[in-house]
Amino acid sequence: QVQLVESGGGSVQAGGSLRLSCVTSEYTSRIDCMGWFRQTPGKEREGVATMYNIGRTTYYADSVKGRFTISRDNAKNTLYLEMSSLKIEDTALYYCAAACFFDNGRWSSHYWGQGTQVTVSS
């Protein structure tokens, strides 16, 4: 069982930046796919960005390309999400995920953090 603890969420004005962090209980070097997902009330959880350990291959949702950057520091067992040029529609509960996978046209994962709220206002 992998435990994930997110931090860094908060309230920011549109156009601002935030950095989310996720510390894992497992060595991130042993976890191939890690990622960030987000969810708003009444909607399905969606994959925002994922990164594979081998080759550091990344995926970004079209809605965040060019604005969000995912990275991982295996020495610190930490996953990051740098978010810039934030928009009101980025408001959501953001989840860190470990052992993610792509299936039936969508991303999902085996392990989830508790989530950290990001609120973007005008």
All heavy atoms as an XYZ file, in Angstrom:
948
protein
N       0.835     -1.189      0.000
C       0.000      0.000      0.000
C       0.876      1.247      0.000
O       1.718      1.406      0.877
C      -0.900      0.003      1.252
C      -1.914      1.117      1.280
C      -3.107      0.827      0.389
O      -3.264     -0.281     -0.102
N      -3.933      1.814      0.162
N       0.658      2.094     -0.991
C       1.430      3.329     -1.101
C       0.605      4.472     -0.511
O      -0.549      4.667     -0.878
C       1.767      3.647     -2.568
C       2.551      4.955     -2.657
C       2.558      2.499     -3.190
N       1.205      5.210      0.388
C       0.529      6.377      0.950
C       1.068      7.643      0.306
O       2.286      7.776      0.120
C       0.714      6.417      2.467
C       0.049      5.242      3.167
C       0.189      5.301      4.675
O       1.029      6.012      5.210
N      -0.645      4.555      5.361
N       0.155      8.540     -0.008
C       0.512      9.767     -0.716
C      -0.053     10.953      0.048
O      -1.234     10.945      0.430
C      -0.082      9.751     -2.129
C       0.220      8.508     -2.970
C      -0.677      8.471     -4.189
C       1.675      8.484     -3.373
N       0.763     11.976      0.242
C       0.319     13.166      0.964
C       0.610     14.401      0.125
O       1.776     14.727     -0.132
C       1.007     13.292      2.335
C       0.527     14.551      3.046
C       0.735     12.056      3.188
N      -0.470     15.068     -0.277
C      -0.331     16.267     -1.104
C      -0.253     17.525     -0.235
O      -0.767     17.561      0.883
C      -1.527     16.434     -2.052
C      -1.815     15.267     -2.940
C      -2.935     14.397     -2.436
O      -3.147     14.357     -1.197
O      -3.619     13.743     -3.251
N       0.352     18.551     -0.796
C       0.380     19.871     -0.167
C       0.550     20.915     -1.262
O       0.881     20.580     -2.404
C       1.519     19.979      0.857
O       2.771     19.815      0.226
N       0.326     22.177     -0.885
C       0.568     23.259     -1.824
C      -0.667     23.868     -2.446
O      -0.575     24.868     -3.160
N      -1.826     23.273     -2.190
C      -3.051     23.867     -2.716
C      -3.368     25.170     -2.012
O      -2.749     25.539     -1.017
N      -4.345     25.880     -2.542
C      -4.748     27.138     -1.927
C      -5.567     27.970     -2.879
O      -6.046     27.487     -3.910
N      -5.740     29.227     -2.522
C      -6.508     30.163     -3.333
C      -5.567     31.127     -4.035
O      -4.625     31.629     -3.428
C      -7.492     30.934     -2.451
O      -8.426     30.064     -1.867
N      -5.841     31.378     -5.294
C      -4.994     32.259     -6.091
C      -5.863     32.974     -7.116
O      -6.917     32.456     -7.520
C      -3.867     31.443     -6.766
C      -4.439     30.442     -7.761
C      -2.834     32.340     -7.406
N      -5.429     34.137     -7.521
C      -6.160     34.855     -8.561
C      -5.803     34.314     -9.933
O      -4.711     33.759    -10.137
C      -5.841     36.348     -8.492
C      -6.499     37.055     -7.303
C      -6.394     38.557     -7.421
O      -5.358     39.074     -7.848
N      -7.443     39.253     -7.035
N      -6.704     34.483    -10.856
C      -6.455     34.059    -12.232
C      -5.163     34.680    -12.742
O      -4.894     35.864    -12.500
C      -7.624     34.457    -13.118
N      -4.377     33.857    -13.433
C      -3.089     34.307    -13.920
C      -1.940     33.982    -12.982
O      -0.772     34.108    -13.358
N      -2.278     33.571    -11.769
C      -1.267     33.267    -10.777
C      -0.695     31.868    -10.915
O      -1.012     31.134    -11.863
N       0.156     31.511     -9.944
C       0.856     30.226     -9.986
C       0.763     29.528     -8.634
O       0.637     30.176     -7.585
C       2.331     30.442    -10.339
O       2.474     31.068    -11.594
N       0.854     28.210     -8.687
C       0.933     27.386     -7.487
C       1.814     26.189     -7.802
O       1.906     25.757     -8.958
C      -0.443     26.881     -7.053
C      -1.391     27.834     -6.318
C      -2.738     27.153     -6.119
C      -0.810     28.267     -4.993
N       2.423     25.634     -6.764
C       3.152     24.388     -6.920
C       2.604     23.369     -5.932
O       2.615     23.599     -4.720
C       4.655     24.565     -6.697
C       5.419     23.278     -6.998
C       6.911     23.434     -6.876
N       7.381     23.332     -5.495
C       8.613     23.011     -5.159
N       9.521     22.773     -6.094
N       8.975     22.961     -3.896
N       2.149     22.268     -6.462
C       1.681     21.161     -5.635
C       2.820     20.169     -5.422
O       3.625     19.948     -6.332
C       0.506     20.447     -6.293
C      -0.697     21.306     -6.674
C      -1.801     20.410     -7.242
C      -1.199     22.119     -5.505
N       2.855     19.595     -4.232
C       3.850     18.570     -3.907
C       3.135     17.332     -3.392
O       2.055     17.427     -2.785
C       4.820     19.071     -2.837
O       5.517     20.215     -3.266
N       3.749     16.190     -3.601
C       3.190     14.927     -3.131
C       4.335     14.058     -2.632
O       5.201     13.665     -3.422
C       2.448     14.236     -4.267
S       1.922     12.540     -3.898
N       4.334     13.785     -1.343
C       5.356     12.923     -0.750
C       4.782     11.524     -0.627
O       3.646     11.332     -0.184
C       5.779     13.453      0.633
C       6.822     12.529      1.249
C       6.331     14.867      0.516
N       5.585     10.531     -0.998
C       5.119      9.147     -0.981
C       5.783      8.343      0.132
O       6.891      8.672      0.572
C       5.406      8.462     -2.319
O       6.818      8.220     -2.423
C       4.971      9.314     -3.486
N       5.109      7.280      0.556
C       5.661      6.391      1.575
C       6.572      5.343      0.952
O       7.294      4.638      1.661
C       4.523      5.692      2.323
O       3.768      4.897      1.428
N       6.513      5.241     -0.355
C       7.304      4.265     -1.108
C       8.361      5.012     -1.897
O       8.186      6.187     -2.226
C       6.392      3.491     -2.060
C       7.068      2.480     -2.953
C       7.746      1.381     -2.169
O       7.055      0.438     -1.721
O       8.980      1.471     -1.989
N       9.468      4.345     -2.180
C      10.475      4.972     -3.023
C       9.862      5.250     -4.393
O       9.404      4.338     -5.077
C      11.689      4.057     -3.186
C      12.471      3.838     -1.917
C      12.552      2.584     -1.332
C      13.146      4.901     -1.309
C      13.282      2.383     -0.171
C      13.873      4.706     -0.151
C      13.942      3.461      0.414
O      14.663      3.268      1.564
N       9.859      6.495     -4.795
C       9.259      6.822     -6.093
C      10.040      6.175     -7.234
O       9.499      5.974     -8.317
C       9.205      8.337     -6.315
O      10.506      8.902     -6.132
C       8.229      8.999     -5.354
N      11.293      5.818     -6.982
C      12.076      5.143     -8.025
C      11.508      3.761     -8.333
O      11.803      3.185     -9.375
C      13.543      5.024     -7.600
O      13.642      4.313     -6.381
N      10.673      3.237     -7.416
C      10.046      1.934     -7.623
C       8.653      2.047     -8.223
O       8.006      1.028     -8.470
C       9.963      1.189     -6.288
C      11.312      0.867     -5.675
C      11.142      0.168     -4.338
N      12.430     -0.147     -3.718
C      12.559     -0.677     -2.516
N      11.469     -0.978     -1.812
N      13.749     -0.918     -2.026
N       8.180      3.268     -8.402
C       6.844      3.491     -8.949
C       7.001      4.011    -10.363
O       7.549      5.094    -10.570
C       6.069      4.516     -8.102
C       6.017      4.076     -6.634
C       4.661      4.693     -8.663
C       5.459      5.148     -5.709
N       6.514      3.261    -11.343
C       6.735      3.674    -12.719
C       5.923      4.924    -13.060
O       6.458      5.973    -13.360
C       6.416      2.539    -13.684
C       6.927      2.817    -15.082
O       7.740      3.755    -15.246
O       6.524      2.121    -16.030
N       4.621      4.812    -12.988
C       3.769      5.930    -13.377
C       3.234      6.657    -12.156
O       2.655      6.047    -11.255
C       2.603      5.449    -14.231
S       1.525      6.768    -14.814
N       3.436      7.967    -12.125
C       2.838      8.824    -11.103
C       2.158      9.988    -11.803
O       2.545     10.362    -12.915
C       3.874      9.341    -10.112
C       4.524      8.247     -9.289
S       5.457      8.902     -7.894
C       4.119      9.513     -6.854
N       1.166     10.544    -11.160
C       0.461     11.607    -11.841
C      -0.385     12.476    -10.943
O      -0.477     12.249     -9.735
N      -0.978     13.460    -11.566
C      -1.917     14.368    -10.901
C      -3.252     14.293    -11.624
O      -3.302     14.320    -12.860
C      -1.391     15.805    -10.928
C      -0.186     16.013    -10.080
C       1.120     15.957    -10.467
C      -0.176     16.279     -8.667
N       1.943     16.183     -9.393
C       1.167     16.397     -8.282
C      -1.173     16.455     -7.709
C       1.550     16.668     -6.962
C      -0.792     16.728     -6.400
C       0.558     16.829     -6.036
N      -4.291     14.219    -10.831
C      -5.650     14.194    -11.339
C      -6.422     15.320    -10.641
O      -5.977     15.839     -9.623
C      -6.319     12.849    -11.010
C      -5.743     11.679    -11.757
C      -4.450     11.241    -11.533
C      -6.512     10.993    -12.686
C      -3.915     10.153    -12.221
C      -5.999      9.907    -13.377
C      -4.702      9.488    -13.140
N      -7.566     15.645    -11.199
C      -8.397     16.632    -10.526
C      -9.863     16.292    -10.714
O     -10.249     15.588    -11.654
C      -8.117     18.049    -11.045
C      -8.505     18.310    -12.492
C      -8.015     19.687    -12.925
N      -8.396     19.994    -14.311
C      -7.971     21.061    -14.974
N      -7.159     21.945    -14.391
N      -8.366     21.258    -16.219
N     -10.670     16.800     -9.788
C     -12.099     16.508     -9.824
C     -12.881     17.689     -9.287
O     -12.491     18.312     -8.290
C     -12.391     15.256     -8.994
C     -13.802     14.740     -9.122
C     -13.977     13.389     -8.468
O     -13.232     12.995     -7.580
N     -14.979     12.637     -8.906
N     -13.991     17.984     -9.958
C     -14.931     18.990     -9.494
C     -16.260     18.298     -9.212
O     -16.524     17.224     -9.756
C     -15.115     20.112    -10.524
O     -15.496     19.531    -11.786
C     -13.830     20.899    -10.707
N     -17.090     18.885     -8.377
C     -18.360     18.248     -8.013
C     -19.195     17.878     -9.239
O     -19.373     18.694    -10.147
C     -19.051     19.311     -7.169
C     -17.944     20.092     -6.568
C     -16.880     20.140     -7.628
N     -19.661     16.647     -9.266
C     -20.529     16.193    -10.346
C     -19.800     15.725    -11.594
O     -20.439     15.311    -12.559
N     -18.481     15.791    -11.562
C     -17.702     15.365    -12.731
C     -16.764     14.223    -12.369
O     -16.399     14.051    -11.205
C     -16.899     16.543    -13.296
C     -17.751     17.621    -13.927
C     -16.890     18.625    -14.667
C     -17.741     19.655    -15.375
N     -16.905     20.642    -16.123
N     -16.373     13.478    -13.384
C     -15.417     12.391    -13.161
C     -14.021     12.949    -12.905
O     -13.670     14.028    -13.383
C     -15.370     11.482    -14.397
C     -16.556     10.557    -14.536
C     -16.336      9.508    -15.615
O     -15.346      9.597    -16.342
O     -17.178      8.594    -15.713
N     -13.253     12.182    -12.175
C     -11.861     12.552    -11.954
C     -11.119     12.438    -13.277
O     -11.259     11.438    -13.992
C     -11.248     11.630    -10.903
C      -9.936     12.088    -10.342
C      -9.508     11.188     -9.190
N     -10.476     11.218     -8.089
C     -10.289     10.582     -6.940
N      -9.179      9.869     -6.748
N     -11.194     10.644     -5.987
N     -10.332     13.455    -13.603
C      -9.630     13.455    -14.882
C      -8.124     13.527    -14.674
O      -7.631     14.160    -13.735
C     -10.077     14.636    -15.755
C      -9.726     15.998    -15.195
C      -9.891     17.122    -16.211
O     -10.005     16.841    -17.419
O      -9.891     18.292    -15.789
N      -7.418     12.877    -15.567
C      -5.964     12.951    -15.525
C      -5.485     14.297    -16.033
O      -5.862     14.714    -17.117
N      -4.674     14.951    -15.250
C      -4.131     16.260    -15.618
C      -2.733     16.107    -16.206
O      -2.427     16.664    -17.261
C      -4.083     17.182    -14.389
C      -3.365     18.491    -14.725
C      -5.484     17.440    -13.863
N      -1.897     15.345    -15.520
C      -0.528     15.135    -15.976
C      -0.001     13.850    -15.363
O      -0.278     13.564    -14.196
C       0.368     16.306    -15.579
N       0.731     13.084    -16.154
C       1.357     11.868    -15.655
C       2.797     11.807    -16.128
O       3.157     12.431    -17.135
C       0.626     10.603    -16.123
O       0.694     10.521    -17.545
C      -0.833     10.598    -15.683
N       3.583     11.054    -15.382
C       4.983     10.897    -15.747
C       5.443      9.479    -15.420
O       5.223      8.997    -14.303
C       5.870     11.901    -15.010
C       7.362     11.692    -15.230
S       8.393     12.880    -14.359
C       8.468     14.180    -15.575
N       6.101      8.837    -16.382
C       6.687      7.523    -16.151
C       8.111      7.698    -15.665
O       8.833      8.589    -16.117
C       6.664      6.699    -17.431
C       5.300      6.151    -17.755
C       4.420      6.860    -18.562
C       4.889      4.922    -17.234
C       3.157      6.357    -18.847
C       3.636      4.410    -17.523
C       2.775      5.140    -18.328
O       1.533      4.644    -18.598
N       8.510      6.828    -14.745
C       9.860      6.913    -14.202
C      10.892      6.573    -15.273
O      11.886      7.286    -15.428
C       9.997      5.950    -13.022
C      11.292      6.168    -12.275
O      11.726      7.293    -12.061
N      11.929      5.073    -11.887
N      10.635      5.503    -16.021
C      11.560      5.095    -17.073
C      11.321      5.961    -18.297
O      10.230      6.000    -18.850
C      11.366      3.605    -17.412
C      11.658      2.752    -16.172
C      12.268      3.206    -18.574
C      11.365      1.289    -16.370
N      12.361      6.698    -18.698
C      12.236      7.549    -19.863
C      11.597      8.896    -19.583
O      11.610      9.787    -20.432
N      11.017      9.027    -18.389
C      10.382     10.291    -17.970
C       9.351     10.771    -18.990
O       9.170     11.967    -19.203
C      11.434     11.372    -17.724
C      12.422     11.017    -16.625
C      11.717     10.862    -15.312
N      12.535     10.269    -14.273
C      12.966     10.902    -13.200
N      12.662     12.152    -13.010
N      13.702     10.282    -12.304
N       8.679      9.828    -19.627
C       7.617     10.180    -20.574
C       6.478     10.867    -19.836
O       6.070     10.427    -18.765
C       7.085      8.920    -21.260
O       8.171      8.248    -21.898
C       6.027      9.272    -22.299
N       5.965     11.942    -20.417
C       4.902     12.699    -19.768
C       3.645     12.760    -20.638
O       3.701     12.621    -21.861
C       5.332     14.142    -19.456
O       5.754     14.770    -20.683
C       6.474     14.175    -18.462
N       2.547     12.949    -19.962
C       1.259     13.200    -20.607
C       0.656     14.426    -19.943
O       0.749     14.581    -18.723
C       0.319     12.014    -20.420
C      -1.144     12.397    -20.542
C      -1.755     12.465    -21.791
C      -1.886     12.727    -19.416
C      -3.076     12.855    -21.906
C      -3.207     13.117    -19.522
C      -3.799     13.176    -20.767
O      -5.107     13.569    -20.874
N       0.053     15.285    -20.742
C      -0.684     16.427    -20.218
C      -2.062     16.493    -20.880
O      -2.187     16.306    -22.093
C       0.045     17.741    -20.499
C       1.342     17.896    -19.747
C       2.555     17.579    -20.337
C       1.346     18.366    -18.439
C       3.744     17.721    -19.646
C       2.537     18.518    -17.733
C       3.719     18.196    -18.346
O       4.900     18.338    -17.658
N      -3.058     16.800    -20.100
C      -4.364     17.069    -20.679
C      -4.260     18.312    -21.557
O      -3.490     19.236    -21.258
C      -5.387     17.285    -19.568
N      -5.030     18.333    -22.623
C      -4.975     19.472    -23.545
C      -5.240     20.792    -22.833
O      -4.654     21.823    -23.172
C      -5.994     19.290    -24.669
C      -5.578     18.230    -25.664
O      -4.384     17.852    -25.689
O      -6.452     17.762    -26.420
N      -6.081     20.761    -21.829
C      -6.486     21.983    -21.145
C      -5.364     22.611    -20.321
O      -5.465     23.776    -19.931
C      -7.679     21.705    -20.235
O      -7.356     20.697    -19.301
N      -4.289     21.843    -20.054
C      -3.212     22.387    -19.212
C      -1.869     22.447    -19.933
O      -0.890     22.932    -19.367
C      -3.053     21.574    -17.911
C      -4.378     21.468    -17.179
C      -2.462     20.191    -18.169
N      -1.818     21.971    -21.158
C      -0.557     21.978    -21.900
C       0.001     23.396    -22.003
O      -0.715     24.335    -22.314
C      -0.763     21.404    -23.300
C      -0.808     19.898    -23.336
C      -1.008     19.390    -24.765
C      -1.088     17.880    -24.794
N      -1.379     17.362    -26.151
N       1.288     23.515    -21.737
C       1.952     24.806    -21.810
C       1.828     25.632    -20.542
O       2.493     26.659    -20.399
N       0.986     25.176    -19.611
C       0.796     25.927    -18.354
C       1.227     25.118    -17.127
O       1.669     25.709    -16.146
C      -0.674     26.322    -18.200
C      -1.204     27.185    -19.317
C      -2.608     27.696    -19.011
N      -3.580     26.624    -18.862
C      -4.275     26.397    -17.740
N      -4.092     27.152    -16.675
N      -5.154     25.403    -17.700
N       1.077     23.807    -17.185
C       1.420     22.935    -16.057
C       2.654     22.115    -16.416
O       2.838     21.716    -17.574
C       0.273     21.972    -15.740
C      -0.950     22.612    -15.139
C      -1.121     23.993    -15.108
C      -1.940     21.814    -14.599
C      -2.251     24.561    -14.562
C      -3.077     22.367    -14.033
C      -3.230     23.750    -14.022
N       3.470     21.836    -15.404
C       4.642     20.998    -15.583
C       4.729     19.989    -14.447
O       4.725     20.385    -13.275
C       5.933     21.829    -15.622
O       5.848     22.793    -16.672
C       7.141     20.932    -15.855
N       4.802     18.714    -14.809
C       4.950     17.655    -13.809
C       6.427     17.278    -13.710
O       7.145     17.275    -14.711
C       4.086     16.426    -14.176
C       4.107     15.402    -13.045
C       4.527     15.817    -15.501
C       3.115     14.253    -13.259
N       6.860     16.993    -12.492
C       8.237     16.549    -12.298
C       8.287     15.649    -11.073
O       7.349     15.630    -10.272
C       9.196     17.728    -12.136
O       8.854     18.492    -10.983
N       9.368     14.902    -10.950
C       9.519     14.021     -9.804
C      10.964     14.056     -9.343
O      11.881     14.142    -10.160
C       9.062     12.604    -10.122
C       9.750     11.955    -11.291
C       8.970     10.745    -11.813
N       8.974      9.629    -10.884
C       8.231      8.534    -11.041
N       7.432      8.417    -12.077
N       8.281      7.550    -10.159
N      11.139     13.994     -8.047
C      12.471     13.950     -7.454
C      12.555     12.649     -6.670
O      12.060     12.552     -5.537
C      12.681     15.159     -6.536
C      14.093     15.244     -5.997
O      14.790     14.206     -5.968
O      14.501     16.324     -5.575
N      13.164     11.649     -7.267
C      13.225     10.335     -6.629
C      14.070     10.358     -5.359
O      13.866      9.533     -4.465
C      13.743      9.289     -7.609
C      12.725      8.940     -8.676
O      11.534      9.219     -8.546
N      13.201      8.347     -9.769
N      15.002     11.280     -5.274
C      15.830     11.371     -4.067
C      15.007     11.829     -2.863
O      15.331     11.511     -1.712
C      16.995     12.325     -4.302
N      13.937     12.566     -3.139
C      13.073     13.065     -2.066
C      11.727     12.337     -2.023
O      10.863     12.692     -1.225
C      12.821     14.567     -2.263
C      14.075     15.416     -2.149
C      13.750     16.898     -2.312
C      15.001     17.751     -2.158
N      14.696     19.194     -2.324
N      11.564     11.340     -2.886
C      10.290     10.610     -2.968
C       9.113     11.572     -3.113
O       8.082     11.441     -2.430
C      10.094      9.725     -1.731
C      11.138      8.630     -1.657
O      11.583      8.109     -2.676
N      11.548      8.292     -0.450
N       9.266     12.520     -4.000
C       8.277     13.583     -4.151
C       7.925     13.820     -5.610
O       8.804     13.813     -6.474
C       8.806     14.896     -3.526
O       9.121     14.669     -2.144
C       7.752     15.990     -3.609
N       6.654     14.041     -5.839
C       6.117     14.397     -7.147
C       5.638     15.840     -7.065
O       5.096     16.252     -6.040
C       4.955     13.480     -7.510
C       4.291     13.696     -8.864
C       5.192     13.163     -9.975
C       2.934     13.009     -8.904
N       5.843     16.598     -8.143
C       5.449     18.001     -8.166
C       4.528     18.294     -9.349
O       4.544     17.598    -10.353
C       6.679     18.906     -8.290
C       7.685     18.756     -7.191
C       8.825     17.980     -7.370
C       7.499     19.391     -5.974
C       9.761     17.844     -6.366
C       8.439     19.253     -4.950
C       9.563     18.484     -5.161
O      10.485     18.352     -4.154
N       3.768     19.363     -9.192
C       3.010     19.916    -10.303
C       3.121     21.431    -10.220
O       2.574     22.045     -9.303
C       1.541     19.497    -10.270
C       0.726     19.952    -11.478
C       1.191     19.203    -12.733
C      -0.773     19.719    -11.260
N       3.866     21.999    -11.155
C       3.971     23.449    -11.254
C       2.835     23.942    -12.128
O       2.699     23.506    -13.269
C       5.310     23.835    -11.884
C       6.524     23.435    -11.083
C       6.895     24.460    -10.021
O       6.179     25.478     -9.892
O       7.888     24.229     -9.310
N       2.031     24.857    -11.587
C       0.876     25.361    -12.318
C       1.035     26.866    -12.479
O       1.222     27.588    -11.494
C      -0.416     25.050    -11.558
C      -0.599     23.580    -11.251
S      -2.186     23.221    -10.465
C      -1.971     24.088     -8.911
N       0.962     27.344    -13.702
C       1.073     28.775    -13.967
C      -0.073     29.203    -14.875
O      -0.782     28.380    -15.435
C       2.425     29.105    -14.600
O       2.561     28.457    -15.846
N      -0.232     30.518    -15.017
C      -1.322     31.078    -15.822
C      -2.636     30.409    -15.462
O      -3.415     29.997    -16.332
C      -1.027     30.918    -17.321
O       0.188     31.551    -17.663
N      -2.884     30.283    -14.179
C      -4.074     29.569    -13.717
C      -5.358     30.256    -14.161
O      -5.434     31.488    -14.216
C      -4.038     29.424    -12.200
C      -3.099     28.322    -11.704
C      -2.743     28.519    -10.239
C      -3.727     26.951    -11.928
N      -6.335     29.430    -14.479
C      -7.637     29.900    -14.934
C      -8.699     29.489    -13.918
O      -8.515     28.534    -13.157
C      -7.970     29.293    -16.300
C      -6.934     29.586    -17.383
C      -7.302     28.879    -18.673
C      -6.278     29.149    -19.771
N      -6.626     28.460    -21.040
N      -9.812     30.163    -13.962
C     -10.904     29.845    -13.047
C     -11.321     28.389    -13.208
O     -11.624     27.704    -12.226
C     -12.095     30.799    -13.280
C     -11.715     32.226    -12.864
C     -13.322     30.321    -12.522
C     -12.761     33.267    -13.180
N     -11.279     27.901    -14.440
C     -11.680     26.516    -14.697
C     -10.683     25.488    -14.188
O     -10.945     24.285    -14.257
C     -11.950     26.293    -16.189
C     -10.840     26.744    -17.102
C     -11.082     28.146    -17.662
O     -11.575     29.020    -16.915
O     -10.771     28.351    -18.860
N      -9.546     25.921    -13.672
C      -8.604     25.005    -13.037
C      -9.003     24.708    -11.594
O      -8.399     23.848    -10.938
C      -7.187     25.588    -13.040
C      -6.602     25.704    -14.436
O      -6.804     24.769    -15.239
O      -5.940     26.727    -14.724
N     -10.000     25.411    -11.090
C     -10.476     25.166     -9.733
C     -10.958     23.732     -9.592
O     -11.797     23.272    -10.370
C     -11.616     26.140     -9.382
O     -11.113     27.482     -9.384
C     -12.198     25.819     -8.014
N     -10.402     23.013     -8.632
C     -10.734     21.596     -8.441
C     -10.012     21.061     -7.221
O      -9.128     21.719     -6.658
C     -10.335     20.787     -9.671
N     -10.378     19.849     -6.854
C      -9.622     19.089     -5.862
C      -8.584     18.279     -6.638
O      -8.947     17.499     -7.523
C     -10.553     18.183     -5.065
C      -9.962     17.459     -3.861
C      -9.446     18.458     -2.831
C     -11.005     16.554     -3.231
N      -7.330     18.497     -6.323
C      -6.244     17.848     -7.050
C      -5.709     16.663     -6.246
O      -5.402     16.794     -5.061
C      -5.121     18.850     -7.320
C      -5.436     19.793     -8.452
C      -6.377     20.807     -8.295
C      -4.808     19.663     -9.689
C      -6.687     21.668     -9.346
C      -5.100     20.509    -10.737
C      -6.051     21.518    -10.561
O      -6.356     22.363    -11.605
N      -5.590     15.529     -6.928
C      -5.139     14.296     -6.301
C      -3.796     13.865     -6.876
O      -3.595     13.884     -8.099
C      -6.129     13.172     -6.553
C      -7.474     13.354     -5.913
C      -8.511     13.969     -6.606
C      -7.725     12.888     -4.623
C      -9.761     14.135     -6.019
C      -8.966     13.032     -4.034
C      -9.971     13.659     -4.740
O     -11.213     13.810     -4.160
N      -2.932     13.434     -6.005
C      -1.703     12.763     -6.409
C      -2.025     11.282     -6.597
O      -2.854     10.726     -5.854
C      -0.656     12.952     -5.313
S       0.897     12.098     -5.587
N      -1.383     10.651     -7.572
C      -1.665      9.255     -7.857
C      -0.376      8.492     -8.117
O       0.571      9.031     -8.702
C      -2.577      9.152     -9.072
N      -0.378      7.242     -7.705
C       0.766      6.370     -7.951
C       0.290      5.086     -8.615
O      -0.795      4.608     -8.327
C       1.476      6.044     -6.635
N       1.153      4.534     -9.464
C       0.809      3.347    -10.253
C      -0.364      3.667    -11.163
O      -1.371      2.949    -11.187
C       0.528      2.146     -9.354
N      -0.265      4.763    -11.882
C      -1.323      5.149    -12.805
C      -1.241      4.330    -14.092
O      -0.218      3.705    -14.396
C      -1.265      6.649    -13.096
S       0.365      7.320    -13.465
N      -2.327      4.345    -14.832
C      -2.396      3.583    -16.075
C      -3.451      4.192    -16.980
O      -4.342      4.928    -16.515
C      -2.709      2.110    -15.805
C      -3.983      1.894    -15.019
C      -5.193      1.727    -15.667
C      -3.961      1.863    -13.634
C      -6.364      1.540    -14.957
C      -5.124      1.680    -12.905
C      -6.335      1.516    -13.569
N      -3.341      3.891    -18.265
C      -4.288      4.397    -19.254
C      -5.105      3.219    -19.764
O      -4.569      2.234    -20.261
C      -3.535      5.063    -20.403
C      -4.427      5.805    -21.363
C      -4.923      7.051    -21.026
C      -4.759      5.261    -22.589
C      -5.738      7.750    -21.896
C      -5.569      5.950    -23.463
C      -6.066      7.195    -23.125
N      -6.405      3.307    -19.649
C      -7.267      2.193    -20.027
C      -8.617      2.718    -20.499
O      -9.190      3.630    -19.888
C      -7.464      1.267    -18.822
C      -8.292      0.056    -19.160
O      -7.981     -0.604    -20.168
O      -9.247     -0.238    -18.421
N      -9.111      2.161    -21.581
C     -10.419      2.561    -22.118
C     -10.537      4.067    -22.327
O     -11.561      4.671    -22.018
C     -11.549      2.093    -21.194
C     -11.823      0.611    -21.350
O     -11.565      0.014    -22.385
N     -12.346      0.009    -20.295
N      -9.454      4.642    -22.805
C      -9.502      6.045    -23.171
C      -9.363      7.048    -22.055
O      -9.549      8.254    -22.271
N      -9.041      6.574    -20.867
C      -8.878      7.509    -19.767
C      -7.809      7.023    -18.808
O      -7.509      5.832    -18.722
C     -10.202      7.715    -19.034
C     -10.796      6.482    -18.414
C     -12.192      6.780    -17.871
N     -12.176      7.730    -16.780
C     -12.121      7.398    -15.508
N     -12.059      6.139    -15.159
N     -12.127      8.325    -14.563
N      -7.256      7.968    -18.065
C      -6.256      7.660    -17.057
C      -6.934      7.305    -15.755
O      -7.980      7.856    -15.399
C      -5.335      8.867    -16.838
C      -4.346      9.059    -17.941
C      -4.473      9.853    -19.037
C      -3.068      8.429    -18.061
N      -3.352      9.761    -19.820
C      -2.469      8.896    -19.246
C      -2.354      7.526    -17.265
C      -1.204      8.480    -19.669
C      -1.101      7.116    -17.693
C      -0.541      7.591    -18.877
N      -6.304      6.394    -15.031
C      -6.748      6.067    -13.697
C      -5.520      5.666    -12.893
O      -4.388      5.800    -13.375
C      -7.792      4.939    -13.718
O      -8.344      4.771    -12.423
N      -5.731      5.179    -11.670
C      -4.581      4.837    -10.848
C      -4.989      3.871     -9.759
O      -6.170      3.714     -9.432
C      -3.993      6.106    -10.226
O      -2.776      5.824     -9.568
N      -3.962      3.179     -9.208
C      -4.234      2.229     -8.129
C      -4.206      2.894     -6.753
O      -4.903      2.454     -5.848
C      -3.208      1.101     -8.165
C      -3.341      0.206     -9.357
N      -4.413     -0.631     -9.534
C      -2.545      0.027    -10.440
C      -4.276     -1.305    -10.672
N      -3.152     -0.910    -11.242
N      -3.398      3.947     -6.601
C      -3.253      4.586     -5.306
C      -3.511      6.080     -5.424
O      -3.074      6.710     -6.392
C      -1.844      4.336     -4.734
C      -1.507      2.882     -4.593
C      -0.664      2.248     -5.498
C      -2.031      2.128     -3.541
C      -0.358      0.903     -5.372
C      -1.725      0.793     -3.405
C      -0.894      0.184     -4.326
O      -0.595     -1.141     -4.197
N      -4.176      6.618     -4.408
C      -4.567      8.019     -4.420
C      -4.224      8.702     -3.100
O      -4.291      8.087     -2.038
C      -6.072      8.147     -4.612
C      -6.595      7.521     -5.856
C      -7.115      6.263     -5.993
C      -6.630      8.110     -7.153
N      -7.481      6.046     -7.299
C      -7.198      7.159     -8.031
C      -6.248      9.352     -7.665
C      -7.396      7.410     -9.390
C      -6.441      9.605     -9.007
C      -7.001      8.639     -9.860
N      -3.910      9.995     -3.202
C      -3.800     10.803     -2.002
C      -5.182     11.306     -1.597
O      -6.191     10.962     -2.220
N      -5.218     12.124     -0.555
C      -6.488     12.640     -0.042
C      -6.978     13.856     -0.831
O      -8.151     14.214     -0.747
C      -6.341     13.018      1.428
C      -6.107     11.825      2.334
C      -7.259     10.858      2.298
O      -8.419     11.225      2.476
N      -6.962      9.588      2.048
N      -6.084     14.472     -1.555
C      -6.472     15.622     -2.367
C      -6.122     16.945     -1.709
O      -6.088     17.064     -0.478
N      -5.851     17.940     -2.532
C      -5.590     19.292     -2.061
C      -6.382     20.253     -2.948
O      -6.377     20.123     -4.169
C      -4.085     19.615     -2.063
O      -3.856     20.903     -1.495
C      -3.478     19.565     -3.460
N      -7.081     21.178     -2.313
C      -7.983     22.059     -3.051
C      -7.216     23.209     -3.696
O      -6.377     23.862     -3.045
C      -9.055     22.623     -2.117
C     -10.026     23.582     -2.775
C     -10.929     22.898     -3.795
O     -11.334     21.748     -3.614
N     -11.237     23.609     -4.884
N      -7.521     23.458     -4.949
C      -7.010     24.620     -5.669
C      -8.206     25.457     -6.097
O      -9.114     24.951     -6.763
C      -6.178     24.212     -6.898
C      -5.829     25.427     -7.743
C      -4.911     23.482     -6.466
N      -8.217     26.712     -5.694
C      -9.313     27.607     -6.033
C      -8.746     28.828     -6.744
O      -7.885     29.522     -6.194
C     -10.090     28.038     -4.787
O     -10.594     26.878     -4.125
C     -11.252     28.951     -5.166
N      -9.213     29.067     -7.956
C      -8.760     30.199     -8.753
C      -9.921     31.177     -8.897
O     -11.006     30.794     -9.339
C      -8.254     29.754    -10.132
C      -7.682     30.942    -10.903
C      -7.209     28.651     -9.993
N      -9.689     32.423     -8.535
C     -10.744     33.434     -8.585
C     -10.372     34.557     -9.539
O      -9.194     34.749     -9.874
C     -10.991     33.998     -7.194
O      -9.819     34.591     -6.688
N     -11.371     35.289     -9.950
C     -11.131     36.389    -10.896
C     -10.667     37.635    -10.183
O     -10.757     37.760     -8.978
C     -12.410     36.690    -11.671
O     -13.449     37.033    -10.788
